[in-house]
Amino acid sequence: MAPLENLQQTSVVLNRYLVRPLEEKDLTIHEYQCHFAQLPQQGDEQRAVSSICYKLGVTAVRLGSRIITREEVSPAKMRSDDWELFKTATRKLDCSNTCERKALETFERRVLEQGLKKYFNKTEIERALEGGLIWWITGHEGAEKCGDAWEVHRGRRIDVVIDSDGNLYLEIDIHHRFYTPWTLHQWLEEYPDVPISYVRNTYKDKNNNYISWQYEGISDQLPQKVVLEGLGISLADYHRQNGATNAEINNSLVVLVKRANDWKAKPVAHLSQRLSPSLTMEMLANIADAESGEESQQIKEVFEFIRKSLDVRIKNSTKTAHTILEKIYRISGEAEAIRVDGYILPTAKLLASNDQQVDKVAKVRYKGCARVGETKFGCLNLYNEKHQYPEEVRKCLLEIANNSNTTIEIDSYRTQQDIPESELDQQMFWQNWSDEDIKTVLVVMPWSPNERKQKIRVQALQAGIATQFIVPMPKADSYKALNVVLGILCKAGWQPIRLEPLDHPECADLIIGFDTGTNRELYYGTSAFAVLADGQSLGWELPDVQRGETFSGKAIWQTVSKLVLKFHHSCKRYPKKLLLMRDGLVQEGEFQQTIEELAKKNIAVDVVGVRKSGAGRMGKEDIHANGEVVYRDAKIGTVIFTPKEKSFTLVTSQPINQNIGSVRPLRVVHEYGNTSLEMIALQTYHLSQLHPASGFRSCRLPWVLHLADRSSKEFQRIGQISILQNISREKLIAV
């Protein structure tokens, strides 16, 4: 790789606004240790400490296992029946220390939240799940688009950033929320097949809040017959005591819900007329697919509407920053988005069959795939009783195989009438197909509830078969057909493209991505996917079932060691260097055992945390002839290095249209290792351009993390890790 000074330089504008340098009084804190009467369960320690911060009468945040404040906690607030605080020190925090800087950011976020509520008392402030605050525009002014069952509301997402030099910034962006005035009951009647994940009460609790719930499903009981545990009264009487009308009670279905974001919570009964769904883009997209005419067109217009250009975002954010700086921080003068120096990284070279270079994956239709996998495919046609593929899919599949110098067999068919009724016979149906050496099946079925698709997917996996679904196309669509075929091929162990490897001694020759996810009851940690330096897939590994979001160090090492042995089997040697990529924040100690074990074999290792959430944007200025400044998204491959924080921010995707929408960069933090930030940035960027399952677009995350993330979600849906034992790790079942 060329040294940094030879890279193309560029000026980058951020939606970030300087507030002020932090002073000594801002950095001086009181530190407390918490002793619990009964230790929290493993995985709940951080949550338990965080919950105490809200009970101390002063602004307090967690720093590791301790609590910090700027004001001393009064003696009366230092203990409860369950815990007791002990002051350990009064000291000054260091902004060059990542953990202390993050704790300060959390503190300043709380200060900002209090200021917004104080000076804008008619506003609505909400904490974003992925960090930061949402400042909503209330009333009719905040509703930008409306349909029969939905509204789009606009607000501002605001986050706090502190750099290693102790400068305090605000990051501000436009934010949208989908809202429905309908009750859950209306939704279930009108759109019974649209999946619902979250709901909230239509009435406020004693703290003036709308409680949110995870939606679990419908019960066949009656409100008058459900007796609430611990209260000894019926569900109907409980809601009558809390303001429900007889009509609401008598016309309700009993539904089951769980407290949101509490994986230990048990399902409880609720009333469908007293809940409202939390509307998502996925729900609207399902409605748009199911409806036709004006309603469908309206929803499609919404998706275009919320894709605000960077120019609109920064100009709107600058006005918001001016208001906040003036009212809350008492700073006069115009707010201005900051500008920093950036660089443009050289693009990746994508290689198809026989190392032919292509500019996008779609070209493998004419150039052939980099590596061939299974050559026998099945088709389950649940759309009609015909033994045939959708014509565009069949043509594309045969064309790619031919240009890959491979003959494939695609004449193994099943239809709806072949599927038996009993559960046991259905399992035998899939096993018999698998015994014919069919390990990848295209399922053609009309739009159906997720439960039906999931049942087919799980039964097939139990027999060692991967499935790719397609909804019948009313007219020929070569674009959709190509993406479906790429999905089939990846699930059959093919590799459509690979990367031209970087010729540099710092380049890692084995890259592993890790992700964690939860199915609301268990966490699936260390979902992992690995590639070689040239992007060749080394496959995925089964996750470790755990209690919390912090990875088990032992489980990480077990996963890494398996993949290192796979590398040895493939390359006849151990890797020289590993790059381990963790989705999100790297927790203390997660990778320590792995680092120590690899050192015994003189295998170098770098660990990075890749964060995709946040309010940050990266752009460039265009100055028109009339002097007007217009902001455009930064070019793909643009990177900003912050060496003091051992991190960089990187643009890995681009909007389809510069005037519609804007992209979010990735923030990557180098947690361990000696490789230069430039080389890690280059490998991260190139891996984000490797997306074998999509013909026309790359993914925002580096490929190893994208697949680990998709695999994690697939494991959550399946919920039965044991059935994956029959599936080859080379089959990318989650694309």
N, C-alpha and C positions, 0 to 999 in steps of 0.2 A: 504493500500500500504506500502511496505517496505520503510524505510527511505532511503535517497539518498546514505548514506555510504554503504548500503547493496546491492545497484545495481551493476551489473557487469561493471567495468571500462574498457575503451578502448582508444587507441590513435587514433586520427582522423587527417588526412591531408586535408587541404583545398587548393583550387586553388586561394589562397589569398597571396599577397606579401606585406611585410612592406616597405613603402616608408620612413617615418620619423615621429617623434612626431611633432605636430603643435606647432609653437612658438607664442609668444605674438603678434607679428606683423601679424601673420596669423589669429588670433582670433579677432583682433581689427577692428571694422567696423564703418562706418558712416550710420546712420539710417534715412530714409526719410518717411514722410507720404504724401500720394497722395490725393489731392482734385480734384474731377471731376466737370467740368462745368455742366454736366448732368449725374446723377448717372446711372451706368450700370444696365441693367435689372437683376432681381433676377436670380441667377444661373450663371451670367457672370462676377461677381466681380473679382474672382481670375484670370480669363483669361485676363481681362482688365488691372489689375495691372502687370501681367507677360509681356504683350505686351509692356509696357512702358520701361521695363528693357533693351530692345534692342535699345532704342532711346537716351541713356544718354551719349554715348561717352566713357564710362568706363564699366568694367565688373560689372554687377549688377544682383541680384536675388531677388526673392520675399521671405519675411519672414512674414507669415500670411497676413495681409492687408498692410504691409509696404514693403519698398525696402531697401536693404542693399548693400553697396559697400565698397571696401578697399581704393579706391581713391575718393576724394571728387568730386561731380558733379559740373561742371562749371556753373556759373550763366546763361549763354546763353542756357544751356540745361535743366534748371529747370522748364520750362513752355512751353505749346503749346496752341493752341486755345481751346483744349478740356480738359486739365488738368494742374495742377500746383503742384510742389513738395515743401515740407517744411521740412528742416532738424530738427529732434527731438533730436538726441543724437550722441555722439561718445562713443562707449562702447566696452567692451570685451564680446564675446559670451561664453556661458557655454556648453561644450560638453555633460554634463550630462542631459541637457534639450533636449528632443527629437526633438522638432520643430527647435531649434537653430542648433542642430547637422545636421538635414536634410538640412537646408538652407546652411550650410557650405559644405555639400557633393555636393549640386548643384553648389556651387561656384567653388569648386575644379574640378568638372567635366568640367566646362567651361574653367578653366585654362588648364586642360589636353587637351581639344579639340583644343585650340589655339596653344599649344605646338606641337601637332601632325601635324597640318597644317603648322607650321613654319619650323619644322626640317625634315619633310617628305613631301616636297612640291609636289611630284608626286603622293601622296596617295589620297584616297577618304575616307572621314569621314562622317558618317551618324548618326543621333541621333535615337536610338532605341525607338519605341513607348512606350515600357514598362519600359524605363529608361536605362541609360548607353549609350555607343557609339559603333558603328560598324566601325572597321578599315578594309577596304577592300583591298585585294590583287588585283591590277589592271592588265589589259592586259590578255594575254593568260595564264600566270602563275596562275591566280585566277580561271580559268575555269577547274573544275576537272572532270566533266562528261558532255557529250553532246548527244542529240538525234535530231530527225528531227525538232522538234518544241520547244526544251527546252535545257537549260544548267544549270549546278549546279556550283555556284561560292562560293569560300571559303574566309572567312575573320576571324577577331578576335573580339569578343565582350569584351569590357572593361568597367568596372564600378569602381566607387570610393566608398570606405567605410571608415567611421570615427567611432572609438569606443568611449565609454563614457570617456575614459582617454585621448582622444585627439590624438590618433595615426592614421595616414593616411595610408590606404592600397589600393592596386589595386586588383580587382577580374578580372581574364582573362579566357576566354573560346573560343574554336573554334565555329565559326558561319557559317551557310550556307544560301545561297539565291538561289531561283529558278529564272531563267531568260529565256525569250523567244525572239528570234530574229524576230519572226513573228509580223505582224501588227494585230490589232484587227480584221480587215477585213478578213485576212486569217483564224483566229481562228473561226470567225462566219461561214465561209464557210465550214471549215473542221470539227469543233466540235460544232455544233449549240446548243447541249443540255448540254454542260459542263457549269456549273454556273460560272460567272465572277463577282467578287466583286469590284475590283479596276483596273484602267488603268492609264497609264501615257503618256504624249506627247512623240512622237518620235524625237522631236526637242527641243532645249534649249531656255529658255526665255532670257530676257535682262540681268538677273543676273546669266546667265550660269547654270541654274538649269532645270531639267526636272519636270514639274508640274504634280502632281498626282491628280487623280479624283476618285470619287465613280461612278461606272457604274450603270446607271439607266435603259437602254434598248434602243431599236431601234425605230426611228421615221419613218413614211411613207412619209416624206417630201423630197424635192430635195434641194441640197445645194444652187442652184440659187434662190430658192423661199423663203428660210428662211431669214428674215430680223432681224438683231441683235439689240436688244433693246439698246437705248442710242447711237448707232453708225450710224444708218440709212443706213447701207450697208448690202449686202447679206453675208451669211456665206461663199459662194464661193469667193467673192471679199476680204473678211477679210483674208482668208487663202492665197489667191494669193499674197496679200500685205506682208504676213509673210513667203514667201518662198515656198509655195506649188506649185507643178507643175500642169498643166492642167490635166494630167493623174491621179494624186492623187485626185483631186477634182471631176472629172467626173466619176471615178470608185469607189467613196466612197458612203457608206450608211451614212445617217444622224443619229447620235446616241445622246442620252441625258446623260449628266454627271453632277455631282455636286462637288464642291471643297471638298477634303477629310478632314475629321475631323471638319467640320463646319456644325452643324445640322440645322442652320438657312439658309444655302445657297439654292438658287433656282436652279432647273435644267437648264442647258444651252445646246445649240446644238454644236456638234463637228463632225469631220469627221473620219470615221472608218479607213481610210488609214493613218491618222496622229496620231493614238494612238496605244499603245501596251499593252496587258494585263499584270497585275502584277500576275505572276504565283505563285500558292500555291500547297502544297502537296495534298490538296483536289482535285484540278483540275487534277493533274497528276494521282491520284488514280482513278478518273472517266475515264480518258483515258485508263488506264491499264485495267479497268473492261470492257470497250467497245471494246478495240482492242484485237487482238490475235497474237500469234507468237512472232517475234523478238522484235517489239516495246513494247509490254506488258512486256516481260521479261526484257528488258533494264530498264524500269521504276521501276520494282520490285527490280532490282539490286541497283538502286539509293537509295531506302529506306533503304537498308542494308548498303550502302556505307556511308551515312551521320550519321549513328549511331556509332560514334567514341567511343571507349572504354575510360574509365577514364585514363588509362595509357597513351594513345596517347594524350588526352586532356591536362593533367598536364605537360607532357614533352614539348609539343608544347607551352603551356602557359608560362612555365618557360623561354624559349628562348625569347618570346615576352616581358616578364617582364624585363629581363636583358637589352634588347634594349631600352625600355622606361626609365628605371631608369638611364641608362648611358647618353642617349641623352637629355632627357627633364629635369630630376631632378638632373643631374650631380652627380650621386651616382655611385661609382665604386664598383667592387666586383661582385660575382656571386649572382644572384637572387635565392631565395629558398622558396618553398611553405611552409607556416607555419603549425605547428602541435599544436593541442590543446587536452585537456582531454575531453573525452565524456563518455556516459553511454549507456547501452543497456537496453531498457525497456522490461518488461515481455509482451509476446504476448497476444492478445485477444483470448477468448474462444468463438467459434461460435456454436450456438445451433439450431438444427432443430426440427422436431416434437418430442413431449414428452421429451424435453430437451436433446436429443441425441447430443453429441458433434461431430462436423465434422471439418475437416481441410480446406475444401473449399466448396463454395456454391454448386458446381456441385453434391455433395453427397446427396442433397435433393432429387435427382431422386430416390434414394434407401431408404432414411430415412424419406421422407415426409417433408412438410413445417411447420414452427413454428406456423403460423396462416392462417386460410382459409378465403377466401373472397367470391366473386360471384361464382356461380356454373353453370351459363348458358353463353355460348360463341357463337359468330357468326363467319362465314367465308365468306368473299367477294372474290370470285375467278375471277380475271380479266385476268388470264393467259390462261385458257381454260373454257369451259362451263360446266365443271364437278363439281358436288357437293361433293368435297373432299378437305381435308387438304393435304399438303405435307406429305407423309407417315411418315417420321422421326419425324415431329412435332406432328402428331396425336399420335404416339406411346409414345413419351416422355410426352405429356400432360396427357394422360390417366394413365401412370405409376406413375407420381408424385401425381395425384389425388388419386389413389388407395393406395399409401403408406402414404398419408395424411388422410386415412380413410374417404374419401369423394367421393361421386358420382357426376359426372358432366355431363351436357348435351351439346353436341357439334354438334347437327344435324340441326342447323339453318343456311341455306346457301342462298347466292345470287350470281349471275353471271353478266357479262357485259350486257346481254340482259335484265336484270331486271331493269337497271338504265335508267330512262326516259331522254329525251333530254332537256326539259325546266328546268330552274333554280328552279322555284317554285315546279315543280313535283319532282325534285331531293331532295329538302328539305322535301317534304312529304314522299319520299322513306325512308329517314333516320328516320323520326319521327315515321312512322309505325313500323319500326324494333324496335325502342326503346320502343314502346307501347307493344311489345311482351316480354318485360323485358330482352331484349338483350342490355347490356351496355358496352360490350367489344367485338371488332371485329378484327379478323386477316384478313389483306388485302394481298392477293397473287397477285402480279403484276410484269411484266417484268420491267427491268430498264426503267425509265421514267423521263422526266423533273421534277424538283422540284415543278413547278407550279401545275402540275396535282396532285401530292401527297398532296400538301398544300390545294388544293381545297377540296379533299376528307376529309382530316383531319379536316378542319374548319366546313364543312357541318355536319360531324359526331358529333363534339363537340356541335354544336348548338342544336342537339337532345339529348345531354347528353351521347354520346357514345365515348369511347376512342378507338383509333385504333393502331394496331401494324402491321408494313409493313414487308414483306419478298419478296425478289426476288427468283423466282423458282430455286431450286438447281438441276444442271444437274446430280448430283450423290448424293447418301446418305451422309449426313454430320451431324453426331450426335452432334458434337461440336457446329455448327451453330444452329441446331435445339434446343438444350438446351437453348442457350442464347435467342432465339426468344420466347420460352415458358416462360422463367423467365420474359421477358418483358411483355408478355400477362398477367401473373399472377399478377405482380406488378400493372399493369394498372387495374386489376380487384379487387384490394384491398387485395390481399394475401400478407403475409410476409414470404418469404422463410426461412430466418434465423433471429436470434436475438443474442444479446450479453449476456454473463454471466455478470450480473451487478457487479460493484466494491463495495466491502464491506468496505466503508471508510466514515467517517463523512464529509470529505471535498468534496465528490463526488456530482456533480450537478445532480438533478433528472429530469430536463427539459433542453434540449439543443436546441437552435434555430439558424439556419444559415440565413444570409442575403446577398443578392446580388443585384447589379444594372446593367442594360444594356440599350442599345439604339437601336431603329430601324432606326436610322439616322435622325429622326424628333423629337421623344419624348424619354425621359428617363423613364424606368420602375424601380422605386426604391422600396426598401423593399420587393422584392420577397423573400419569407421566407418559410422555411421548418423546421419541428420540430420532435424530437424523445425524448422518455423517456430514462432513464439511461441504460435500457437494449436494446436500439436500436429499440424498437417498434415504428413504425411510428405514429405520431400524425397528419400527413397530412401537406398540404401546404396552404398558404394564398395568396389572390390576392394582386398584388402590387399597390403602389400609383403612379399615373402618375405625373411626376414632370419635372422641367426645367433643372436641372443640376445633377451632379453625387453625390453631397452631399445629404444624406438622410434627409428627414423632420423628426424632432424629434417627432412631433405629430403623423405622420404616423407610425413611429416605435412603439410608445406606443399603438396605435390602434391595430397593428398586434400582439404585445406581449400580450396585454390584452385578445384578442380573444383566443390565444393559452393557456394562463393560465386558462381561463374558460374551454377550452377543457380538460385540464389536470384535473381540479376539477371534471368535469363530469365523466372522466374515472377512477380517483383514489379516489374520494370522499373526497378530501382534496386539499389545496393549495400546490404547490411545496415549498420545503424548500430553494432551491437554483437554480438559473438559470445560464446557461453559454450561453452568446450571442456571436456568432462568425460572424464577418464581413469580407467579401471577400475584401481584400485590406487594404488600410490605413484608420483608423478610423478618421473621421473629427471632429473638435472641436464642442462639444455641441450636437452631433447627438443623444446620448443615455441619456442625462441628465434628460429629463422628465421621461423616463422609470425608471431610477435609483430612482428618487424621489418618484414616485408613488408606486414602489415595496417596498420601505422602510416603507411606511405607513402600509403595511401588514406584516412587519418584514420578507420579502422575500429577502434573500441575492442574490447578482448578481455579476457575473464577465463578463467583456467585453474584447474580444481579436480581434485583426486584424490578418488575415491570408494572407500571401503574397506568391504567387507561382512563381512570375517572378523574374528575376535576373540571374546573371552569376555564382552564387555560386554552388559548388559541394562539396561533402563530401566523403572521401575515407579512405583506410587503406593501409599500406605498406606490401608487401610480398617480402622477400629477398631470392632469389634463391641461390643454392649451389655455383654458380660462383660469388656471390656477387652482381649480378644485382638486382636493386630495381624495382619492378613492382607494380603499383598502381591498386587497386581493389575498386569497390564501397563499401562504408560502409554498414554494415549489416542493413537490415530493422529493424526499432526500435531504431537505434542509434540517440542519442540526445546530443546537446551541449547547456548548460545553460549559459546565460550571465545575472546574477542577477542584475548588475548595470543598465542595460538597460531594465530590466523586460521582457526579451525575451528568446526564445530558437529556435534552428534550428533542424529540425527533418526529418529523412529519413522515408518516409511512403510507398515507393514502391521499386521494384528492377527490374533490366533488366532481360529479359528472358534468355539471354546468357551473362555471365560476359565478354566475349571477344567482344561482339557486343553491342554497346550502353552504355549509362550511365544515371542515374536518377538524377533529381533535388530535393533537399530537400525543405521543407516548412519553412518559417520563421514566427514565431508567436510572436506577441507583446501583452503583458498583459497590457491593457490600464486602467482597473479599477477592483477593488475587492481585497479580502483578501486571496483567495485560493492560495496555494503554486504553484510555477511553475511546480514542479514535478507532482502534481495531474492534472493540466491542460494539461501538456504534455502527460500524460498517457491516459486521456480521448480523447484527439485529436488523438493520435495514434490508439486507439481501434476503434474510429469512422471511421478512414480511412480504416480499415480492413473490415468494414461492407459495402458490396456492393451486395445487394440481387438480382440485375438485371444482374449480370455477374457471370457465373459459375466458372471461372478459375482465374480471376484477381481482385484484390482490386483496389480502385480508389486512386489517389494521395491525393486528398482533403478529409477531414473528410466528412462523408456521408451527413450531413445536409447542408454543403456548396456545395457539388457536386450536390445535388438535387436542391438547390436554384439557382445555376448557370445554370443548365440545364433548370429549369423552367423559369428563366429570358430569356434565348434564345428562348424558346418556345413562351413566351408572345410576344417577339419582332416579331417573324415570324407571329404569329396570328394577332397582331395589333388591335384586337377587344376584349378588356378585357371583355365586357359584355357577350359574348357567353359562358364564363366559369362559369357563374352563375348556369348553369344546371348540372355541373359536380361535383360529390362527391369529397371532399377534400382528401378522403382516396385513391383515384385512382392516382397513380403516373404517370401522363400523359406524363412526360418529360423524362422517362428512355429510 
